[in-house]
Amino acid sequence: MIAKLLIANRGEIACRIIRTARALGIATVAVYSDADAKALHVRQADEAVHIGPSPAAESYLVGEKIIAAAKQTGAEAVHPGYGFLSENAAFAQAVIDAGLVWVGPKPASIEAMGLKDAAKKLMREAGVPVTPGYEGEDQSVERLKSEADAIGYPVLIKAVAGGGGKGMRKVDSEQGFESALESCKREAKSSFGNEEVLLEKWITSPRHIEVQVFGDSHGNVVHLFERDCSLQRRHQKVIEEAPAPGMDEATREEICAAAVRAAKAVDYEGAGTIEFIADASEGLRADRIFFMEMNTRLQVEHPVTEEITGVNLVEWQLRVASGEPLPLKQEDLSINGWAIEARLYAEDPAKGFLPSTGPLTRLELLGDRIETGVRQGGEVSAFYDPMIAKLVVHRSDRAAAIRSLALDCSEVTCWPVRTNAEFLWRALEHETFRSGTMTTGFLEAEGDALRPSGEPSVEALQALSDHFIDRAEQALPPELVGLRLNAPKAQPLMKFSIGNATFEYRHQWDTPLAGRHVEDLDEGVLVNDLGTTFVATLARSETTSVHAHDGDIIAPMPGKVIAVDVAEGDAVTAGQRLLVLEAMKMEHALTAPFDGTVTQLSASEGAQVQVEAVLAVVEAASDE
């Protein structure tokens, strides 16, 4: 077994690998950039080496620095995690050439699957079903357009070296083909340094199904069943689950067998994923599931496979890299229950999913399994992927798993960084997702129905109202708490400043509204509203007044009378200030509701009053 491991990555996957390595008695070495000097993975590792400035191109993507760090610390092996250099065949070879163990597939396997066109040809030869399309060497506009016309629209143009949704364009008709091709090639060259493309038939009801495979150096290859990753936004996965809803045993057997053939075709070692696109217009059928690509690394969504199989995939990676055979045979593997994972991102869905970065003043995540690389008091950097955490649940069936994960998402508390937690909750609660009939276009199609409004709900405003009133009452002398001066029970009008907006809410007494988590922060009162976090303060107002009867001037909250501007018998006009109440370190002017006369004045300067106390009564002027 490897004795010392360097992890060429950061964030939650680095923490994940460290956890398993420690359990196996393997010492760990972290690498970090300037931005990650205080990161969680750095604190958790046994050693840490600084490898450069914050931009990934000057640190995590510089293979020479990583290999030098391994040599410097005496590490025997390098685990690339995912992203960064994990699928870089040249880096894998450089690690091996340096006399280190590469925890991943052979460089030749990475290279074979690195270009989508070559990979499709290889898979077709291995008997793996592939999407109808064109992967030819002739890249002329005329040939590509001719092939697209023959395939039939809509077609998908894809960069052969692409990934992450870049270098992809859907074309609905021949009229738009040339402009889409030009745009796709330009983006591909900029992102990958390779402008070559392939064409695929566009699947009208697509589901993204992938199969986890694992191979060792002894010729063994197994699958660990499938995952459904159809919930995607801009080609990025958001929610993943295992197994795939609607997958029958016969279809599962065929598609998983095809995945094993694919892995064997490239003499695969380690963890890998065969990704398929399914035409689900008539449900999941083996003759309508086609190979897309192979990811020659551990996947972000690997925890759902671990949960349903009971296998620790990182442990398997380390054992296989150490020369051991796979711990289990195919017949030893089975599916147990249902697992779902949601990716919690630092972004603001209410503002077009703009990235949200900065310090995590408040961060609370609840759930069975939380994979994260940050903690409260840490920071979300603008330099790297905005994922805060992966929330993972495992239950006996899909419905129970959905309910549990939806609850976990609704209870995310994060401030001041914004998250997509409420967006996740809405997606999980949606009827289409619950039915298991979603396609890869589901999140885009639903649009506004899934995006939070950015404004607090009635329940959140009620929770804030309760909290402010309760907190004000705690400042009163004990003998005044509960005193109402025989007034009817009024409904105070509360005004909250949240961000740049002001929200008014008429407080409801003893109303059975859904509860919300509320707590005091230095900058105001925090309320968690189904995963969206707001911080509110009481808004300063010059017109605050609440009327139990037409002319009753009632305290909107407990406080101290600091000014009385009128006396009994005085004539007043609508909007005229009658007195000023100080509460929660803010002044609230109480005004006349209409022209009239002050017939009763029960408040005096310096007096402490309870919420709903009648402080004055104005009688309307006679119409005669």
PyMOL commands that set and color helices and strands:
alter all, ss='L'
color gray80, all
select helices_A, chain A and resi 11-23+34-36+40-44+56-58+63-73+89-97+107-114+116-125+141-151+174-192+249-265+280-282+286-288+302-309+313-321+330-332+349-351+398-410+421-429+431-435+442-449+458-473+478-480
alter helices_A, ss='H'
color red, helices_A
select strands_A, chain A and resi 4-7+27-33+47-52+77-79+101-102+133-134+155-163+166-171+197-201+206-215+221-233+236-242+270-279+289-295+338-345+347-348+354-355+358-359+362-364+369-372+379-380+387-395+413-415+493-498+501-506+517-521+524-529+532-538+552-554+559-564+571-572+577-583+586-591+596-601+608-609+614-620
alter strands_A, ss='S'
color yellow, strands_A
deselect
rebuild
show_as cartoon
